[in-house]
Amino acid sequence: MTLIHEQQVERTLDTLVARFSGAKGTRIEAWVFDDEKSRRTAEAILAATGVDAKFRSAYKPLLHFLLEEVDLEDLSALHIVYPVHQASPKNRFLLEAYPLAGLVGAARPTFEAGSDDAFYVVKLTTKDGRIGTHKVFVPNRLHTDFIGETLLSPTGWLNLDGGTGERLETDYELLFSSAVEAVAAHDWGATEPYFDELNIAVTLPAEDRRLAVGEEVVSLREALHEDFYFTLLEIFQKKSGRPIGDRGLQPGQIIPEIRQGETISVRIETRPLWTSEAVAEPQRLASAVSPVAVAQIRRELAAIDGVAFEARSRTGHPVEARYHAGGDKPVIISGGQHANETTGIVGALRAAQTLSSRPNAHFVISPLENPDGYQVHWRLRAENPLHMHHAARYTALGDDLEYRSGKDLFEKAIRIEAERLSGAKLHVNLHGYPSHEWTRPLSGYVPRTFAMWTVPKGFFLIMRHHAEWTAQAEIVIDRVSRHLAAIPGLVAYNAAQIRLFETHAGETGFRIINGFPCLISIDDRHTVPLTLITEYPDETIYGPAFVQGHTAQMETVLSAYEAMQMIEEPAQASGPAA
């Protein structure tokens, strides 16, 4: 192990209380990155000494103003003029208001782009006809980030006695910036991977807040995890000379572990690879209410007739698969490429077990392509079960296995062998995405290179196909989406999320086919000519929501398999791409 950085940061609320305690008659208004309970406690301490203090949230300030200072159930109408800043996307502050439209019921909020770049103007109409107007300040700072990009990011702020105030660098911001600077300044050498595990252990005294909209949760700890993980990926992408967002980078495994605690502290060190395998009681697949353990995945896979084959991950974990030969047109079924997307793993197994009982079934099933990431997901869920945990997204090498090339293929070898054994023309690749809002508040708020996925928009289908397979791709998507539309409640589920998405993000930019958002595009980088990718909002869900998710994934596989049996290959079908 090598210690890279260690620091304990004085809590901003404590600093402000100590600074102004006893300053009778002083009025303080500050924006900080703290939960409501902590802010109210600090206000009460100062009030006891004669100080009028109001501590507001620097994270999603409009949402917190309405949650904390307005009786939402008493509203009949709500109109919001949101700020627009030239240094951020036009919908940035509309997104920051998410998921307000889902919280106010019949009030049906309306939104309007404004000319101010620092305030929301909120017009509230109560059920008895009273009208009130409020200006809600949104403190932000224009800064150059760690890869040289100019960003507008939320920040702390302090006003005294009604003045205009000035930026207040909060504990949350200082902890993040000093830690990232330490990693960026460290000598990592010139060869990837630079480490086995880079562990960022943080304690933060902030409670999560569940919202009464789907799976939504306001979490400063989760936001910090996301900002640490992707910022450090970007630093290593830049170090390697790769473009920002490049998924072939192999820095090693970056794991931020953000725990709730009394202090604000960070410790960054390199560690050996994590090789432990989580254990859990088995579940009946059809009714599984949470991710299933690897031991059960292994047993469920072994119950499927066929030729067993495997690859190995960087840590030595097996990536197991089965080839079930038959007279039908073959299909490849995979899950767990991104290991924090867990409904696809169960859905793939359920679909393969259903198919294996049919005469002539012909398929390959590899339900867990990224076992190293899967173990990290189990490890992180133990502390924060509702977070999306993108540190578990990629492999122990730190890359997205689909983008891997060269001699040491590790997990990706399972796909190469699946294609060789089966000769399949369709790969159904089961994925997921965040079930609640995804933000990076210290890096411009909207996740860089992932803006499309910042809020849920239903069960999403992506079809990538070779140019000469265009007609077949359209047929598969149509038949799959028609089949899925017959699942009770699924189209309504999509519609509700899409309405909220459109309210807070604007135009979707994707097609709606039979009630399902879809993207269909020509893409020759896959050797299989048809690749159907599912995106279910499953990071991280449990109970009936998890059952609905893996059932939708299973039904997608089964309907895509049936569609493949009914289509004819194009007359001039190409061979595998180079």
N, C-alpha and C positions, 0 to 999 in steps of 0.2 A: 504494500500500500504506500502511496505517496500523498501527503497532505498538500493540497494546492492553495487552500484558503480557509480561514476560520474567523468568524466575526460575530459579536453580539451587538445589536443596535439598540440604542435607547428608544423606548417607545415614544412616538410623537405626542400622544395624548398625555403621557406622564410629564413630558417636557413642558407642554402648554399649561398643565395644571400647576406645576412647580413655578413656572414663570409668572403666572397671573394670580395665583392664590393670594388673597388678602388685598388685591388692588380694587377695593370697594368702588362701585360705580362704573367700572370699566365694562364696555360691551365688546364681546369677542364673537366673531363668526369665522369658523375654520372648516375647511374641507380636507378630510383625511381618509385613508384606506383602512377603515375599521368597521366592524359590525355595529348594528344599532344598539345592542345592549352595552357595549363598551363605551360608545359615544354618550349615551344617556347617563351612565355612571359618572363619567368625567364632568358632565354638565352639572350634575347634582353636587359633586364635591366643590366645584367653584361657586355654585349658587349659595352654598353654606357660608362662604366667605364674602358674600356680597357682590360677586361677579356674575354678570348676565352673559352666559356663554351658550352658543349654538354650534354644535359640531355636526356637520353634514357629510354625506358620503361623496368622495371624489370619484368613486366608481359608479357609473350609471346614476348621475345626480337627479335627473328628472324622475326616473322610476322610484328612487328612494324618497324623493319629496312627496310624490303621490301616495306611496305606501305608508309613509310615516306621519304625514301632516294633513291628509285629505280623507274624508269618509267616502270611499269609492262607491259604496252601496247607496249613497244618497244622491248620486249624480244622475241627471237625465240627459246631459250632453257634455261633451268635452272637446274643445278645439285647441290644437297645439300648433303654434308656429315654431318650427325648429331651426336652429342655426345652420348656416352653410359656411364652410371655411374653404378658401382656395387651396389650402395645403392638404385637404383630405377629400375622399370621395363625396359626391353630393348627398348620398344617402347615409353618411356616417352617423349623424346625430339622430336620424330617423331609426337607424339600427339600435342606437344606444337606448332608445325608448322601449325596445322589445322586452317582454311580451305584453306591453300595456294593453293593446287592443283585445287581448284575451282575458284581462283581469276586470274589466269594467262592465261586463254584461251588456244590458240593453242600452247603455249610454252611447255605444258606437262612436268612438273617438274619430275625429277627422284631423288630418295633418296637412300642413302647408309649409312650403319652403320659405324661409325668411331672408332678410338682408343682413341681419345681425350675425356675427360669428361667435358670440360668447354667451348668449342667453336664449333659453326657451321662453316664449310668451304663452301662458296657459290660461284659457278662458273656461271657467267652470260654471255649469248651470245645474242647480240642484232641483230636486223633484218638486219643490214648492215654488220654483221660478226665480230664486235668487241667483244673481250672476256675480261672479268674482273673477278678477284678473290678477295673475301672478307672474313675476319674472323670476326664472330659475337660472342661476348662474352655472355655467359649465367650465370649470377651470381646466385649461389645457396649456401645454407648452410646445413651442416649435423647437425641434432639436435634431441633431444629426446622430443617428444610431450607430451601433457597433460595426456595421458594414458600410457606413458612409451614406446611407439614405436619409433624406429629410422627412421627418414624421411629425404629426401633430398628435400628442398623447395626453391623456388625463394626468393631472398632477395635483398636489396639495396646494392650498391657498389659505391666506390669513388676512382677515379684515379686522381693523380695530376702530371702535367707536364710529362705525358707519362709513369709513373711508373706502377707497377703491381697492386697497389691499395690494398684496404682492405674493409671488409664488413662494410656497413653503415646501421644501424638499422633505418628504415624509420618510418615515422608517421603511415603509414598503418599497419606495423608490430607491433609497440608499442601499438597502440590503441587496436588491437586484443588480444595480449598476456596479457596485463594488465587487460583487461575486463574478459577474460576467467579465469585468475588466481583468480580474485575476486569472481567469481561464484564458482569455485572449493573450495575456502577457506571458503565459507559461511556455517554456520550450518543449514542444511536443515532438520534435524531430521531423523527419521528412517522409516517413513511410506510414501508409495506412495499413491496418488500424493503428491509431495513436495510443490506444489503451484497451483494456478488456472492458471494465465498467468504470464510467465516470459518474460518481455518486454525488448528488447535491442534496444534502440533508438539511431541511429547513424546519424550524418551529415558528408558528405564527398564531397569536391569540385571536383567531377570527372564526366565528361559527358560520356554518352554511345556513342559507335561508331558502326553504322550499316555497315555491309559488304555486298557486292554484291553477296552473296551466300545464297540462300534460306532465312531462318529466322535468319541467324547468326548475332550476335552482340557482340562486345567486351565491357564488363561492369565490372569495378572494384567494383561497388556497388553491383551488383548481385553476384559476386564471394565472396564478404565479407558476404553477407546474407547466402550463402551456407556454408561457412566455420564456421560462428557462429552457425548456426542451427545444423549441424551434429557434430561439436566438442562438443557442450553442450550436445547433446544426448549421445555421447560417454562417457562424464564425468559422467553422471547419470547412464549409463549402468554399468560403472565400480563401481560406488558407491553402486549400488544395488547388485553387485556380479554376474551380468548377463554377457554373452559373448558380445563382441563388435558386433554391428549389430542386436542385439536381438530386435525384433519388438513388444514384449509383454510388454516392459517397459512402466510404466505409471507415468512419472514425472510430468505431467501437460502440458499446452500448451506453447511451446517455440516460441516466435514471434520476430525475428529480423526485424526492420523497418529501412531500410537504405535509407536515403533521401539525395538529393543533396542540399548542403548548402555552405556557405562561410567558415565555420570553420570545424575543424576536432574534433569531440566530440562524447562522448558516455554517455548514462545514462541507467543504468540497475535497474529495479525495479519490484517487484511483483504487479500485478493488479488483480481486480476481473475478472471473466470470461466475455468474449465478447458475448453478447446476442443479439445485434442489427441485424436486417435483412435488407439487401440492397434492394433498390427498383430501378426499371428501366422500361422503356417502353417495352411493349410486342413486340415480333417479330413473324413473321410467321416461324414455326419450320423448314420447308423445306429449307428456305433461310436465316436462322439465321446466322449473321456474327460475333457473339460474344456470350459468355455465357449468358444464360437466367436467369432471376431472379427467386427466389424460389416461389414467388407468381404465376408466370406463370407455373412453373413445377407442382405446386399443381393443377392449373386449367386444365392443359393438362392431368394430371393423372386422375382427376375426370371425364373426358370425356370418359374414357375407362370403358366399362361395366365390372362388376365383384364385388367380395367381397372385401371391403376395410379392411385393417388391418395396424397396425403401431407399431413401437417401439419408444423409446425416447432417445435422446442424453443426454450427461452429462449436457448440458445447458438447457435441456427441449425442444429443437426443435424436432418436430415430424419427424420420418423417415417413410414415407408413401409408401404403396404398394397396388397393386390390384391383385386378383386371378381371372382370366378369365377362367372358366371351359368349357371344350368341349370334343369332342370325339377323338381328336388327342393325340399323345404321348406328354406329357407335357414338357415344357422347362422353366427354370428360366432365366430371363433377369435382369441384374443389372448394375448400373453405379455409379460413384462418390465415390467408396471406398476410392480412393485417390483424394481429392477434387480439386486439381489443375490440374486434368486431365479431361477436360470439354467437349470434343467432344462426349465422351461416354454417357453423360447425355442426350444430345439432340438426339443422335443416338438411344438410348434405347427407348425414348418416341416415336420417329418416327416409329421404328419397331413395337412397341406394338400397336400403333394406326392402322398401316397397317394390322397387324394380327387380330385385334379385328373385322375387317369388313369381315373376312373370316368365312365361316361355319366350325364348329368343332374345331376352334382354341382353344388351351389349353396352357395357360402360366401364369407365375407370372412376374410382372414387378415392380421393385423397383429402380427407376431411380437415386435417390440421397441417398446413404447410409451414407454419412458423412456430414450432414448439418452444423455442427460446423466448420469443416475445410473449407467448401464452403464459409461461411461468412468471414473467414479470407482471403480467396483468393480474394474476392471482395474488402475487405479493403486494401490489399496490392497492387492490380492492380491500384487503384486510383492514387498512387504515381509512380509506375513503371509498366506500362501496359505490357511491353514486357518480363519481367523477369519470370523465371520458378516458383519461390515462393514455395520451398519445405516446408516451415513452415506451409503451408496449406495442406500438404500431409496427416497428421495423425489427429486423433480426439482431442477433448478438454482434454482427459486424457493423450494424448501424445503417444498413441499406434496405431498400425495398427489393425483396428477392426477385421480383419480376424484371427489374432493371439490371440484374447482375449479368456480367459477361466474363469471359476469360476462362482460365483453366480450373479454378476451384469454385465449382458451382454450388456445392453444399445443397441447401434446400431446393434450389431451382432444378436440380437433376431429376427430381420426381416428375416434373412436367415434361422434360425431354423424354423420359422413359414412357410416360403415359401416352404421349403422342406416337412414339415408335411402336409400342405394343398394339395400340388401338386403331391408328390411322383415322382418328375422329376428325370430323369437319366442324364440330360445334364443341366449344368449351363453355360450360356454365360455371362462372367464377363468383361465388357468393361473398358479398361484402356488407359492411354497414357504415354508418357515419353518426355524428353526435345526435343524441336524442334531445338535447337541450342546447342553448346558445353556447357557441364557442368564441371566446375572445382572447385577445392579447393586449391588455390595457396599457402596458408600458411600452408597446411597440406599434402605436397607431390604432389600437383597438381591434380592427378587423384583421383576422389571420392572413398574413402575407402568403400569396400563391394559393390560398384555400378560401378565398372570399365567397365562392359559390356555396360552401358548406357551412357557413357561419350560423345559420338557423335551420331547423328541420323543415322539410317540404314533402313529407310523405314517403311512401315506398317508391323508390326511384329506379328506373331501368336504363342501362346504358348498353347499346349495341355497337361494337366495333367490327368492321367487316372489310374484306378485300373488295376492291372496286367491282369485280365481276359478280360478286355475291349480293349486290344491292337489293335486288328483288326478293331474294331469299331472306335477307335480314329483316325487311319490312314484314314479310309473312310471319316470321317467328315472333317478332314483337307484337304484332296484331293478335296472334293466337294466344300468346302467353298473357297479354294484358286482358283479353276477353275472359280467359279462364280465371284470372285473379279477381276480376270484377265480380265474379259470382260468390266470392268468399264474403259472408255476412260482415258488414261493418267496415271492410277495408277501403272501399271507395270513399265512404264518409270520413274515415280517418284521414285519408289523403286530402280530401277537400278542406277539412278544418285546418290542417297544417299549411296548405297552400294559401288559404285566405290570410292567415297570420303572416306568412312569408311575404305575400304581395303587399300587405299593409305596411310592413316595416322594412322591406328590402326593395320594393318596387317591382318592375317587370321581371318575370321569371326567366325569360330567355330560353325556355325549353318547350317542347311539344307536350300536349296532354293527349294521350292515346287511351281511349276506353277508361278514362279516369285516373291514369297513371302518368306522372311526369317522366319523359323519356328524352334521351339524347342518342341519336343514331349518326354515326360518322364513318367515313372511309379511313381505315388504319391498317397499313400493311406490315406493321412491325411484329404482329403476332403471326406465328407460323400456321396456326389453325385459322381457317378463313372466316369463321363466325365465332365471336367471343361475346357472350351475354353476361354482363356484370350487374349484379343486384346491389342496391344501396338501401338497406333498411335502417331507420334511425334507432340504433340499438346500443349506443355507448352512453350510459350503461343502464340496462333495464332488468327488471325482475318480475316475478309473479305472472299474472295474466298477460301483461305486456310482452314478457319474454316468450310465452307460449304463442301468442299471436305472431310474434316476429319469426320464430323458427318454423311455424306452420306456413306462413307466407313464403319463406325461403324454400321449403320442401315442395310446395305446390308450383313454384316457379320452375324448379328442376323437372318435375313430372310433366308439366305442360310443354316445356321446351323440348323435352325428350320426344313427346308425342308429335309435336310440330315438325321435328327433324325427320321423323319417319315418313311424313307426308309431302315433303318438298323434293323437287328434283334439282340435282346439281346443275350449275350452269354449264353450257356446252363447252366453253373455253376456260374451265376452271384452272387456275394456276396451281403450280406445286408450292411447296413451302417457301416462304420468303427467305432471302439470304440473311 
